[in-house]
């Protein structure tokens, strides 16, 4: 997970995965991937950790 800053200054947490396929001469043929916005999950985990720290 990596933080990204949007042009408006908002921070979003993203996970990016991808792969490149190559031909027999090691030239790239195809690139594919996906990016997922994990901001809600990251914020929920931070809140959960804070609550656990305050209670314990």
Secondary structure, DSSP 8 states (H G I E B T S, - for coil): -EEEE-TTS-EEEEEEEEEEEE-TTS-EEEEEEEEEE-HHHHHHHHHHHHHHHHH-
